[in-house]
Amino acid sequence: MAHFKEVSQQSGLHPKPAGLVLQYGTAGFRTSANQLDHIMFRMGLLATLRSKKTKATIGVMVTASHNPEEDNGVKLIDPMGEMLTSSWEGYGTQLANTEQEDLLTTLKDIVEKEAIDMSHEASVFVGKDTRSSSPSLSQAVLDGIKALGGHSKDYGLVTTPQLHYMVCCQNTQGKYGEATLEGYYSKLSQAFSQLAKNASNRTDDQKHLCVDGANGIGAVKVRELESHLKKDLQLSIFNDGSRGKLNHQCGADFVKVQQKPPIGIKINPGDRCCSFDGDADRIVYYYTDSKGHFHLLDGDKIATLISSFLKELLNEAGLDLKIAVVQTAYANGSSTHYLENTMKVIVRCTKTGVKHLHHAAQEFDIGVYFEANGHGTVLFSRGAEGKIQQLAADTNINDERKKAALLLQNTINIINQTVGDAISDMLLIEAILAIKGMTVQQWDTIYSDLPNRQLKVKVSDRRVIETTDAERRAVTPAGLQDAINDLVKKYKQARSFVRPSGTEDVVRVYAEADTQENADALAHEVSLAVYGLAGGVGDEPKP
Ligand code: G16
């Protein structure tokens, strides 16, 4: 077949280390950067095939997001800007692990199975984060695309959600927006400025937000956004990559897991702060109070703020649309209780990974999805968008309904519906707080989190742990779930689960209970159970 000779030649320049086996994980491939050159070349091939199959532009983002600087990874983006469909993840794993001499056979197998018309043109958008390994790895992706005769557009340094946005804009022929960075900034900033008009006069202090850019691409891009914001929002950007190391003691993952502020940021009591992760697809908020206590507002608090805002607007607009919140097992028990019993919205729980939450959210008129780690967005069904647009254009409705419809319209425009987006989420949260005249402290008191703790345990092969019920129960190894059940019984308001990470070589342990001491103790005891029953390596977990 045409181009296969080229693939054969070019792949020799991106050889697979014999015997290396990697798995398509929670968000693509992710491991030490020095093991990834062949993966990148091959994902260039896969994206080209996917483009030929879907007759649409596909995206490839080179990033390892929250992982340390030494790691890297790749995320594939499907035509509407969503994550690669799970039915193709298997091909990704197959291509990644096929030995050098079998590469063409594997490629031909995929072409045959998917009945891909190889004469069709292919188009792939490529982006990368700020890691030192990203330029050469993204070149390997471009080489893969070229070898199979695909066209590529290299966006260079962009956040992951910016690349998702570009892909969606391209495949909707500009209906979703213009597929340029300028288009992205103007769409979001215009919507923000429209929303901000509904806020009563705010002092400079109220407009001020501290942003921890995790020393990554988010810092670069939020600075670019700044010039579009006029004076509606005043940002102080910390950890902008000029000094510190990517994700090192900073960024959304660090702040969420460690439950403390990042280094490199000076916080005065009451200052509203947020942290992005390494590729700016997650955001968490926080502040310290006058006693110096740290308060975290994670993805659950964000989902609650956004869904209550939307619910109020729907009521005021007189629109009967079904709204739901999608979470994972990591969602704090208090958040789920508040959403179900006080707000009375539908709550769904899925496995970890935005692709799972995204699909569940698509089942509703409005689906708000957030992982507790701050990765999330809002999806509006086509029908819901149509009803909102129609109402906003209606000249025969009263002022209250009109105002709510216009607010909903601008809310749709400020949201990046393709994937969680720290910049877009930040603007939406800032707009909501401004419109409601709400301080970060008031937002925090909507409900109180149950104390919780997350730990990691090293085991020789994390795949020995299999889970069910949206990862809330372990099916294997034998005896582990019983052990967890017995431990949970010892504490009040307790819950715990374990699952293998899909982005790091660890088993994650989550526990919550009535006090921080008990949550910590439960997490530690469950870690010991994992260590003992699932092949722990290295030192036994310490309290
Ligand atoms: C990725 C996924 C998230 C997931 C996170 C951690 O985030 O997109 O959905 O929550 O990994 O996954 P795991 O617990 O399986 O390691 P990111 O921001 O690192 O790309």
Residues whose N, C-alpha, C, O or C-beta is under 5 A from the ligand:
A	BS01	G16	T26 A27 A64 S65 H66 T352 G353 V354 E371 P500 S501 G502 T503 E504
